[in-house]
């Protein structure tokens, strides 16, 4: 039976809502009916070629839904269970996994090369985007991509736990390791940025500065935990230092992936401060430093993949924060749209706005 999905036919092409034929789950696979999927900037990076994976593909990499069927050997979920999708499953055997750095698993995205489904109209092979093909009414994924949904959280909210929240939370708690009383600046108030602001508040940060190009996002940022809000400009680092006794923040988290914001985030930290880069930028985004400033400032600049998170470990922790009211998943959603509206949502929510939408099925 065909189900509807949003298919990327080629790099640079618009998404197409079309029918796809999904196979039954084979050994070690799970079939899920999606309740919701987040529209994330990484999906845009796939459409424009910043991230190169096989196409044509069904996009969507953060989602949650209900298990419909399981293949042979799957024991951790059963039909009827709620599930959260994990787009970067760890193999458990590569050198990174052996070190416990599962977010750097060498084989995490190998599944994107498999044939996931076929177009119902012409039989064209389709790949699963970032492994899980969540922009569809139903999907079939490896069991390693499925995490049991936490109790007490609606699936339409739990969809965001699989990427945006894990990334923002991990950037604060695992990569930057923000300590209580430290000051934090967050560059980019999209879904990940909002999750980062909430996570900085949970960590006990004192001053939390949100920076974005849009003045309209101030209310969202302050609701998420920002104590200060700045509209981005050439003077942003100077203004952040003015807010922090002329020193700069202890930690800056960059959620945009542009050379100018990475550089501004680095300049906004104090001597010995820490900058974590979460945003995914293209090869054309070149960041430069001279040797003397690296020595003089003693700052740390580090990348952050998937929040340096272990989904199996961190999902229950996030769920506890949600149930306790410390983490508001609804605050990350700026618009809720139906599956048929996905192409328009890409234009309005992602093209230059860094926004966030939740696709309902």
Protein Blocks (a to p, Z undefined) as FASTA:
>chain_A
ZZdddddfbghiacdddddddddddehiacdddfbdcddfklmmmmnomaccdddddehj
bdcdddfbdcehiakbcehiacdddfbbcehlamklmnopamlofklmmmmmpcfbdcfk
lopacdehjonopacfbdcddfklpccddehiafklmmmmmmmmmmmmmmmmmmnopaeh
iacddehjafklmmmmmmmmmnopabdcdddfblklmmmmmmnopabdcdddfklmmmmm
mmnoonopfbdcdfkopaklmmmmmmmpcehiacddfbdcdfklccdddfklmmmnopac
dddeehipafklmmmmmmmmmmnopacfklmpgbdcdfklmmmmmmmmmnonopacdddZ
Z
